[in-house]
Amino acid sequence: MAETIYGYVRVSTQEQNEARQLSAMRDFGVHEENIVVEKVSGKDFNRPRYRQLVQGLRPEDVLVVKSIDRLGRSYTEILEQWSLITKKHEAAIVVLDMPLLDTRQSRDLTGRLISDIVLQLLSYVAQTERENIRQRQMEGIAAAKARGVHFGPKAQALPKNFEAFHQAWRRKQMTLRDAANACGMPKSTFYDAALRAETEAERT
């Protein structure tokens, strides 16, 4: 039975461009009808097109990916998928960015050993880098918040008469509802703005 070469292309969001991966597949010789493109996050394997592709692999078929992280986002997931494809389905995998990860040419014991070592190392590095990026993002957000940077929707400008009615409400000269209505604001919005104003006043 002749082998069939498939290409799997994944981008994490609808906005990302898959052109670079598609070009690499065509350069390798994958026929257009055998290229599967999926625009979903790699955080798990809830990917119908990927699952369908892997399920249909036959012995001697070849699955081509641009980089190892197209198979998954964690060390464990990548190793599980590698084993599923190469051992259960007995298909080959080619990782274009890492020529050592080409199981077509490593079917002897030494070749499989080298591929397994390189695979485990690269999978570990991929997961560690993602964790480092996530940690740097969290540290950056924490530092920005400490500097007073506001995240989320930008606060709307308060009406010019807000402070006057805010003070009247604080002195119990008006009810919350009347003060909010006078400013043309919902009660909850007026109340939140009043709390923010009082908090800022305490800081100064």
Phi, psi and omega in degrees: 000127183289145179287153172241133180260123179247150174240137177243123182241128178227135168236152190280336182223163178296335183280337183287149184260128181267008187302319183296318179292320179297319179298319179296322178296315181295320179297327179287337179108014177285128180292146185306319183289348181255010178263122179256124180247133180223132179248082180214162178291147178268014184292339174213184182251033174277065185232102187300321182289322176297312181300318180296319180297310182296320181299330183270359180293139178247161175306137181082350173293162181232131175251124182252130173231154182288317181215162187297331183285356173290340179275339181173175184250357181230158179306311184295315182298316181298315180296321179296315181292323178299314180295318180301316184286313188275330184259308181289312182269349179056034176262168180257155176237139174236123176255110189297325181283351181219090184305334178295337179267071178224095187284356173296330186252015183225045183275349174278169186300315181295317180297318179295322179297314179298315180299317181296318180295313181297318180301312182296320179296312182293322179296318178296315180298318181298315180293318181298319180295320178296319179294322178295319179298315180298319180295318179296323178296316180296318179294322179295319179295316180298318180294321180293319178297322179296332178275000179091011178290132182264129177254148181104188182301141180291133181296137179285149179295139180280149177297155185298332182269007185300312186299320181297314181284332174299314180294322179297321178292319180298324180276006178063028176274345180217154174281162178302317181298315182294320180295317179296317179297320180297330179269356182069034183237150170297153182303316183295322179293317178298316182296315179298318180295322179296317179297318179297318181295321181289323178296316179294324179294325179291331182285333185269000000 
